[in-house]
Amino acid sequence: MKEKIKVIITNDQKEVKIPTGVRLLVRRCCNAVLTFEDFSEPAEISVTFVDDERIHEINKEHRNIDSSTDVLSFPLGENGEYDRNLDTGACLLGDIVISVPTAVRQAKAYGHTLQREIGFLTVHSMLHLLGYDHVNGGIEAVHMREKEEHVLTALGLKRNESYYMDSGEE
């Protein structure tokens, strides 16, 4: 039996109205990644929706990168070891921060829905929280992209055209 997954979602931006169903979609994406990765322990994930200005500040403060981006992941674990919620025993996987205005622009640029874009960003970040990375490119990036597409397809969010990740994308 699958253990309980708690996804805490906060909307800290006012620029874009979050469409109905997006919060449920984010929860489904988190659960799907954990199922796909056979992560069977109880877990907690924090997802925060922000605007471009706020994600720029966070990116500069935590990564020393003076620009905005679409999504940031802050894993709380390393090598499969996670801090625990002392009350529930759940693994604290980390924080996901999504710039909703950037997600809107990227959805338009890629020709798909905002829901698909937020789903992709959530799945992408969940894999980062579980220790996957694509920064060095090569097989790691290909492996991560394959996992993303598998989960998104299983959720009915298959991409409708090919795209690639440029070197500046996170």
C-alpha positions in Angstrom: 0.0 0.0 0.0 1.2 3.5 -0.9 2.1 5.7 2.0 0.6 9.2 2.5 2.0 12.0 0.5 1.4 15.6 1.7 1.8 18.4 -0.8 1.6 21.9 0.7 0.7 24.4 -2.1 1.0 28.1 -1.5 0.1 30.8 -4.1 2.3 33.8 -3.4 1.6 35.7 -6.6 -1.3 37.7 -7.9 -0.3 38.2 -11.5 -2.0 35.0 -12.9 -5.2 33.4 -11.7 -4.4 29.8 -10.9 -6.8 27.7 -13.1 -9.2 25.3 -11.4 -7.7 21.9 -11.1 -4.0 23.0 -11.0 -3.6 22.3 -7.3 -5.0 18.8 -7.8 -2.7 18.4 -10.9 0.3 19.3 -8.8 -0.6 16.7 -6.2 -1.1 14.1 -8.9 2.3 14.9 -10.5 4.0 14.6 -7.1 2.3 11.3 -6.4 3.0 10.0 -9.9 6.8 10.7 -9.7 7.0 9.0 -6.2 5.0 6.0 -7.6 7.2 5.7 -10.7 10.3 5.9 -8.5 9.0 3.3 -6.1 9.3 5.8 -3.2 7.0 4.1 -0.7 7.6 6.1 2.5 5.3 8.9 3.6 6.5 12.2 2.2 6.0 16.0 2.4 6.6 18.4 -0.5 6.1 22.2 -0.5 5.1 23.9 -3.8 4.9 27.7 -4.0 3.6 29.7 -6.9 5.5 33.0 -7.3 5.9 35.8 -9.9 9.0 36.5 -12.0 10.3 39.1 -9.6 10.2 36.7 -6.6 11.8 33.8 -8.4 14.6 36.2 -9.6 15.2 37.2 -5.9 15.3 33.5 -4.8 17.5 32.5 -7.7 20.0 35.3 -6.8 19.9 34.6 -3.1 20.2 30.8 -3.2 22.1 30.1 -6.4 23.9 33.4 -7.0 22.2 33.6 -10.5 21.0 37.2 -11.2 18.0 36.2 -13.4 14.5 34.8 -13.2 13.8 31.2 -14.2 10.8 29.0 -14.5 11.2 26.7 -11.5 13.6 26.1 -8.6 14.0 22.9 -6.6 15.4 22.8 -3.1 16.0 19.2 -2.1 16.2 18.5 1.7 17.7 15.1 1.2 20.9 13.7 -0.1 21.7 10.2 -1.3 18.2 9.0 -0.4 18.5 10.3 3.2 15.8 12.8 4.2 15.0 14.9 7.2 11.8 13.7 8.9 8.7 15.5 10.2 9.0 14.6 13.9 5.2 14.5 14.3 4.4 12.3 11.3 7.6 10.6 10.4 7.2 11.7 6.8 10.3 12.3 4.7 10.7 16.0 4.0 11.6 15.9 0.3 12.0 19.7 -0.2 10.6 22.8 -1.8 9.5 23.5 -5.4 9.1 27.2 -6.5 7.3 27.8 -9.8 7.1 31.2 -11.6 3.5 31.1 -12.9 4.0 34.1 -15.3 7.0 32.3 -16.8 5.0 29.0 -17.0 2.3 31.0 -19.0 4.8 32.3 -21.5 6.5 28.9 -21.9 3.1 27.1 -22.4 2.4 29.6 -25.2 5.9 29.2 -26.7 5.6 25.4 -26.7 2.1 25.4 -27.9 0.5 23.5 -25.0 -1.7 24.3 -22.0 -0.7 26.0 -18.8 -1.7 22.8 -17.0 0.8 20.8 -19.1 3.6 23.3 -18.4 2.9 23.4 -14.6 2.7 19.6 -14.7 6.1 19.4 -16.5 7.7 21.8 -14.1 6.4 19.9 -11.1 7.5 16.5 -12.4 10.9 18.0 -13.4 11.4 19.4 -9.9 10.2 16.3 -8.1 12.9 14.4 -9.9 15.4 17.0 -8.7 14.1 16.5 -5.1 14.8 12.8 -5.5 18.4 13.4 -6.6 18.3 13.5 -10.4 20.1 16.2 -12.3 20.6 17.4 -15.8 23.1 20.2 -15.3 26.0 18.3 -16.9 23.9 17.3 -19.9 24.7 14.0 -21.6 23.1 10.8 -20.4 22.0 12.2 -17.1 19.9 14.8 -18.9 18.5 12.2 -21.3 17.6 9.8 -18.5 15.8 12.6 -16.6 13.9 13.7 -19.7 12.8 10.1 -20.3 11.5 9.8 -16.7 9.7 13.2 -17.1 7.9 12.1 -20.3 7.0 8.7 -18.9 5.3 10.3 -15.9 3.6 13.1 -17.9 2.3 10.5 -20.5 0.9 8.4 -17.7 -0.9 11.4 -16.4 -2.3 12.2 -19.9 0.0 15.2 -20.3 2.0 14.0 -23.3 3.8 16.8 -25.1 2.4 17.6 -28.5 5.6 18.7 -30.2 9.3 18.2 -29.8 11.3 20.7 -27.8 14.7 20.8 -26.3 16.3 22.3 -23.2 18.8 25.0 -23.9 21.9 25.4 -21.7 20.3 28.3 -19.8 17.2 26.4 -18.8 17.0 24.9 -15.3 
